[in-house]
Amino acid sequence: MLARRFTIVCLLMSLFGMFFAILVAEAGRPAHSWEETGSRTCGVACPDYPRH
């Protein structure tokens, strides 16, 4: 009985840890807007389109 509770607690803590790691990783990334991303790749993909 004690081993079953310990297993459930460990599984819940590992799920919480993975969720928290995802939150920390997403917060550390710089936010790029669609305009910046599109203008950077469009210089190579479509040279006729003027860059901003």
C-alpha positions in Angstrom: 0.0 0.0 0.0 2.8 2.4 0.9 4.7 1.6 -2.3 1.6 2.3 -4.4 1.1 5.7 -2.8 4.8 6.5 -3.2 4.6 5.5 -6.9 1.5 7.8 -7.5 3.2 10.7 -5.7 6.4 10.2 -7.8 4.4 10.1 -11.0 2.5 13.3 -10.1 5.7 15.0 -9.1 7.4 14.1 -12.4 4.4 15.4 -14.4 4.6 18.6 -12.5 8.3 18.8 -13.1 8.0 18.4 -16.8 5.2 21.0 -17.0 7.3 23.4 -15.0 10.3 22.8 -17.3 8.2 23.6 -20.3 7.1 26.8 -18.7 10.6 27.8 -17.9 11.9 27.0 -21.4 9.1 29.0 -23.1 9.7 32.0 -20.9 13.4 32.0 -21.7 12.9 32.2 -25.5 12.8 35.6 -27.1 9.5 36.5 -28.7 9.7 37.2 -32.4 6.8 38.7 -34.3 5.7 37.3 -37.6 6.9 40.4 -39.5 10.5 39.9 -38.3 10.5 36.2 -39.2 8.9 36.8 -42.6 11.3 39.6 -43.6 14.3 37.6 -42.5 13.4 34.6 -44.6 11.9 36.5 -47.5 15.3 37.9 -48.5 16.4 34.5 -49.6 13.1 32.9 -50.7 11.7 35.8 -52.7 14.2 38.5 -53.7 11.6 40.5 -55.7 9.7 41.4 -52.6 11.2 44.6 -50.9 12.4 44.1 -47.3 11.1 46.3 -44.5 
